[in-house]
Amino acid sequence: MKRTIIISLLIITFILTVTILFLNRADYHGKIGEMNEGNFYLAPLKVDPEAEYNSPVIYFNGNTKVVGKVNHIDDLQADQEVKVWVQDGEGKKEAYKIEVINE
């Protein structure tokens, strides 16, 4: 009886841990490319000259949470490595959280 309860608790704990890790995963990971007013292109970390890349345009605003090496949207610069969490709105990828990994 105790063994069944312990095994059940371990399985439930494992499933919850995997679920939480999956839900907290960033939508995009790359480097900030060309920056414009209110958006930037997200470039891949490693570039293969023979490959074609689809660099998404990430939109941000004053409500976008910035964490990591910088803490404000105005401190974002080209070539910073970032993880980005987005929500699709009006056909645009709008960032609600940007984590700057290195400057």
N, C-alpha and C positions, 0 to 999 in steps of 0.2 A: 504493500500500500504506500509506504513512504517513498519507495523507489519510483513508483508511477507518478507521484506528485512532484518529485524532484525533476524527473525527466520532462514532465509537462511544463514545469516552470522554466527549465532551461530552453526548451523549444520556443516558448512564448517570448522569452527574453531575446533570443537570437532573432526571431522574426521582427520584433519591435526595433531592435538595433539596426537591422538591414533596412527597414522601412524608413527610419529617421535619417539614416545616412543617404538614402536615395532621394528623399524629399529635399534635403539641404544642398544637393548638388547644383552647382552653377549651370546655367544654360549655355554659356560661352566662356572660353578661356583663350586669351590671345594677347596681342599688343595693340595699343592704341595707334592707329595709323593717322591719316589726315583728319585734323580736327576742324570743325566749323562751329558756328554759333548754334548750340543746342544739339549737336550730334557729332559722331565720329565714326570712322571706318574701323572695324576690328580686323587686324591683320593676323595671320597665323604666326605662331612662335618660330617655327622652322619652315623655311621656304625651299622647296624643290624647284629648280628652274624649269623642269620639264612638266610640272603639274600645273593645273588650272585651279584657282581658288575662288570661292564665292565669299567675298568679304562683306559681311552684313553691316548695314548702317544702324548704329545704336543711337537712339534719341534719349536725351536726359533733360531734366528741368530742376527747379529748386526743391522739389519733393524727393529727388533721387538721393538715397542714403549712400554716402561714400565712407568706406572704412579701410583700415590697413595703414599703409605708409603715409597716406595723406587723408585728411578728414573733411575736405571741402571740395565741392564741384569745381571751383575756380582753380584748384591746384592740379587738376588733371592736365597731363602733357603727353605729347606724342612719344612713342616708344616705351611707355610704361606698361609693364605686364599686369593684366587685370583679369579678374573673373567677374562675369556679368550675369545678373539674374534679370530676366525681362518678362514683360507681359505684352501680348499682342493687342494693340489698340489702334483702330482706324487704319489698318494695313501697315502699321509701323511697329518696330520692336522698341518698346519704351522700357528703359532700365529703371527698376525700382531699387536696385542695390548694385553698387560697384565696389569690389574689393581690390585695392591696389596692392600687388604682391611685391613689386620692387620699383624703384624710381629710375 
